[in-house]
Structure formats: C-alpha cells, structure tokens
C-alpha cells in the first residue's frame, strides 16, 4: 500500500497508523522471499524492514497507543533477535565462498 499523497494533511494518529501499516505490508512482502534459498539477501532485507517497523512504532508510541500493544512490540523484538543467527550464517557462508574461490589446490 503506497502512502497517500495527502498524508501530511491527515490527523497525526491516522498518518502514523498509515505509515506503520505500510511498513508492515513491506515486511510481509519481504518475508515471502525467505522461502527462496537462492535469495541471499532475504534475511538481511527482512531484518532491515523489522528494524524500520520497530523504529516507527517506538518513535510514535504515544500516537499509536491503543493500536499497538507492548506485547506486539516485544514480539517484533523477539523476531529481530531470532533472525540474527540466520543472518550471521549467511554472512559466514558468503565469506567462506569468497575465500574458497581464491584458494588453489
């Protein structure tokens, strides 16, 4: 969902909710890429999207009160922490492959 052109004319609470929803939809689209083992940037992109969503929710916590519960914010943090080892493994694999390409028999 692209953000509406009149976003700045909206009531602040509504505008912030629309921004947060746009971040959630972006995260959902990126999460679908996790199923493709050939997509070497999927985990990284999901982690970036999670970080952006969490930052949006944290920055606008007062305006989002009643829309986002603390437990939901904590769950996003848990998800962020769970993706860390997967990203570390991806980076390790990429570095190993790069090193292996330079080795001679």
C-alpha positions in Angstrom: 0.0 0.0 0.0 1.7 3.2 -1.1 1.3 6.1 1.3 -1.5 8.6 0.3 -0.4 11.9 -1.2 -2.4 13.8 1.4 -0.6 12.1 4.3 0.6 15.4 5.8 -3.0 16.8 5.9 -4.3 13.8 7.9 -4.8 13.7 11.6 -1.4 12.7 13.1 -2.7 9.5 14.6 -4.1 8.4 11.3 -1.0 9.4 9.4 1.2 7.4 11.7 -1.0 4.4 11.5 -0.8 4.5 7.7 3.0 4.7 7.9 3.1 1.8 10.3 0.7 -0.3 8.1 2.9 0.5 5.1 5.9 -0.8 7.0 4.0 -4.0 8.0 3.0 -4.7 4.4 6.6 -4.2 3.2 7.8 -6.6 5.9 5.2 -9.2 4.8 6.3 -8.9 1.2 9.9 -9.4 2.1 9.2 -12.3 4.5 7.8 -14.2 1.5 11.3 -14.1 0.0 12.6 -16.1 2.9 11.3 -19.3 1.3 13.7 -18.9 -1.7 17.0 -20.5 -0.7 18.7 -18.7 -3.7 17.8 -15.3 -2.3 20.9 -14.5 -0.4 19.7 -11.1 0.8 16.3 -12.1 2.0 17.2 -12.4 5.7 19.1 -9.1 5.6 16.2 -7.3 3.9 13.7 -8.7 6.5 15.9 -7.6 9.3 16.1 -4.1 7.9 12.3 -4.0 7.5 11.9 -5.2 11.0 14.2 -2.5 12.3 12.4 0.2 10.4 9.0 -1.0 11.7 10.2 -1.2 15.3 11.7 2.3 15.0 8.5 3.7 13.6 6.5 2.1 16.4 8.9 3.3 19.1 9.1 6.8 17.7 5.4 7.2 17.5 4.5 5.2 20.6 2.2 7.9 22.0 0.2 8.3 18.8 -0.1 4.6 18.4 -1.3 3.9 21.9 -4.3 1.7 21.7 -3.3 0.4 18.2 -0.1 -1.4 19.1 0.2 -3.3 22.4 3.5 -3.6 24.2 3.4 -7.3 23.7 3.3 -6.8 20.0 6.4 -4.6 20.1 8.2 -7.2 22.3 7.2 -9.9 19.8 8.8 -7.9 17.0 12.0 -7.5 19.1 12.0 -11.3 19.7 11.7 -11.9 15.9 14.5 -9.5 15.3 16.7 -11.4 17.7 15.7 -14.8 16.2 16.8 -13.6 12.7 20.3 -12.7 13.9 21.9 -16.1 13.8 20.4 -16.8 10.3 22.0 -13.6 9.0 25.3 -14.4 10.7 25.2 -17.8 9.0 24.5 -16.1 5.6 27.4 -13.7 6.0 29.7 -16.5 7.1 28.7 -18.6 4.1 29.3 -15.7 1.7 32.7 -15.0 3.2 33.7 -18.7 3.1 32.7 -19.0 -0.6 34.7 -15.9 -1.4 37.7 -17.3 0.4 37.3 -20.7 -1.2 37.2 -19.1 -4.7 40.7 -17.7 -4.1 42.2 -21.0 -2.9 44.4 -23.1 -5.2 44.5 -26.9 -4.9 
